[in-house]
Each structure stands twice: as C-alpha cells, then as structure tokens.
Amino acid sequence: MVTLAIEASNAAPRAKASNYPEPFASRVQGRLKRPLGDLFGLRNFGVNLTELAPAAESALLHRHSRQDEFVYILEGTPTLVTDRGEELLEPGMCAGFPAGGVAHHLVNRTDRTVRYLEIGDRTQGDEASYPVDDLKAVMGADGKWAFTRKDGTPC
C-alpha cells in the first residue's frame, strides 16, 4: 500500500549522510535529510526535509546543469551563500535556483538548528559543478551520482 500522508519529522533519515567522496563528505557533517518524496513514490521530483546543525552546510557550493532547485525555510536563519554574495534567510522565506544559474548552498552560522524543505527535479543527464572545489558530478542512468575531479580523474 502506498503511503498517502505522514508527519514529515517522523520520516526516516537518509541512510547515507552524503554521496560526496572524502574529503568533501565531512564538510556536510551535521546535515540530516529526510527524503519525503521517495516515501510517496515520486519519480519526477524529490522533496527533502533537511536539518542543518550549527556550523553545518547544506552542500558544497554548486550549480546544476539540468536540475532546478527550490528551498523553503521552516525554522532557523541560514545564510544563503552564492557566487554573487550572501543573504540571511528567515522562516517563511524561499529561494529558487534554475538549472545553469548561480552556484549556491546554505550555511548555518547560528547556534540553533535550521530546518527547511528542498525540492528538485530528477532530470536525467544532470551534472553538478563546484566552482571552488576540484569536483565534478554526473548523474548516471541509474539516478546515482558519479564524482570525479574536474579533469575527469577519480577522486
């Protein structure tokens, strides 16, 4: 039977905290994602209830080639860091990132947990670029990310 409704905070956290290889994975330590879309069998887009502990980052600064992303802040005041600058976000604020747009990530520079919804499509052939890190990601046909250095060598 397909799940129709749940209390989002009761959803199980993602089993693996990060797909990034080291030394990058440790930079998102303190991030907890609850993959809500997967619980309902959503295939075209994903929805995560994400928490950032104090000093945690949502991801490395990145942009997607094909995937649009959207975040809606529920609790706390994260800093939105982009390749254009920084902005403090508050509960009720949202931000969107079209494919190929600005590089972005959230950083929790407070002493309180940040909680937000993140929504992104699942377009095949997506790539992620990381302007300040020697990392590149390509989504395979299986929906899993493969990481290399920018020159294509293994991480």
Residue pairs with C-beta under 8 A, 6 or more apart in sequence:
2 40
2 41
3 39
3 40
4 40
6 36
6 39
8 34
8 36
8 49
9 34
9 49
11 34
11 35
11 36
11 39
11 49
12 34
13 32
13 33
13 34
14 32
14 33
14 34
14 35
14 48
17 25
17 28
17 29
17 31
17 32
18 24
18 25
18 28
18 31
19 25
19 144
19 145
19 147
20 27
20 28
20 60
20 135
20 147
21 147
21 155
24 60
24 133
24 135
27 57
27 60
28 56
28 57
28 58
28 59
28 60
29 56
30 52
30 53
30 54
30 55
30 56
30 57
30 108
31 50
31 51
31 52
31 53
31 56
31 57
31 58
31 59
32 50
32 51
32 53
33 48
33 49
33 50
33 118
34 48
34 49
34 50
35 46
35 47
35 48
36 47
36 48
36 49
37 45
37 46
37 47
37 48
38 46
43 122
44 121
44 122
45 119
45 120
45 121
45 122
46 119
46 120
46 121
46 122
47 117
47 118
47 119
48 117
48 118
48 119
49 115
49 116
49 117
50 58
50 115
50 116
50 117
50 118
51 113
51 114
51 115
52 58
52 76
52 78
52 106
52 107
52 108
52 113
52 114
52 116
53 108
53 113
54 108
54 110
54 111
54 112
54 113
55 108
55 109
56 107
56 108
56 114
57 105
57 106
57 107
57 108
58 78
58 105
58 106
58 107
58 118
59 105
59 106
60 105
60 130
60 132
60 133
60 135
61 81
61 82
61 83
61 103
61 104
61 105
61 130
61 131
61 132
61 133
62 103
62 104
62 105
62 128
62 129
62 130
62 131
63 97
63 99
63 100
63 101
63 102
63 103
63 104
63 128
63 129
63 131
64 97
64 99
64 100
64 120
64 126
64 127
64 128
65 99
65 100
65 125
65 126
65 127
65 128
65 129
66 99
66 121
66 123
66 125
66 126
66 127
67 99
67 120
67 121
67 122
67 123
67 126
68 96
68 97
68 98
68 99
68 120
68 121
69 96
69 97
69 104
69 118
69 119
69 120
70 94
70 95
70 96
70 97
70 118
70 119
70 120
71 94
71 95
71 96
71 106
71 116
71 117
71 118
71 119
72 93
72 94
72 116
72 117
72 119
73 89
73 90
73 91
73 92
73 93
73 94
73 114
73 115
73 116
74 91
74 115
74 116
74 117
75 91
75 112
75 113
75 114
75 115
75 116
76 91
76 108
76 110
76 112
76 113
76 114
76 115
76 116
77 88
77 89
77 90
77 91
77 110
77 112
77 114
78 88
78 89
78 106
78 107
78 108
78 109
78 110
78 114
78 116
79 86
79 87
79 88
79 89
79 106
79 107
79 108
79 109
80 86
80 87
80 88
80 89
80 95
80 104
80 106
81 104
81 105
81 106
81 107
82 102
82 103
82 104
83 102
83 103
83 104
83 131
84 102
89 95
89 106
95 104
97 104
99 123
99 126
103 129
103 130
103 131
106 114
106 116
108 114
122 143
124 139
124 141
124 143
125 139
126 138
126 139
127 136
127 137
127 138
127 139
128 136
128 137
128 145
129 136
130 136
130 137
134 149
134 150
135 147
135 148
135 149
135 150
135 155
136 147
136 148
136 149
136 150
136 152
137 145
137 146
137 147
138 145
138 146
138 148
139 145
139 146
140 146
147 155
148 154
148 155
149 155
